């Protein structure tokens, strides 16, 4: 079973979301997602300031197996990108919930966080997929 930190929220597309400020969330892919991808070799992130709509693809992750899109869990504006991934894309594999984060999004309505999956709901989703 994949590691699923209880303090995070999740999407059905295997992204995690952590509220880091009053109106800012950090986004990355889950341990389950990075295991499915295999060894990550390149991450393409959006520009800071880009406006995202929930469900829009915002990043591409290239692994030895395939290239996968990552989808915005919430609408908002990209306020930070993890530039460390330019030189160390493998951080997505090594620390998916830590140094392997992707972007920060400044969101307009933090009530939208309530629409994301809890850890227990995400664990059930992963159990069904494994």
Buried (B, 14 or more C-beta within 10 A) or exposed (E): EBEBEEEBBBBEBBBBBBBBEEBBBBBBBBBBBBEBBEEBBEBBBBEEEBEBEBEEEBBEBBBEEEEBEBBBBBBBBBBBBBEEBEEBBBBBBEBBBEBBBBBBBBBEEBEBBEEBBBBEEBBEBBEEEE
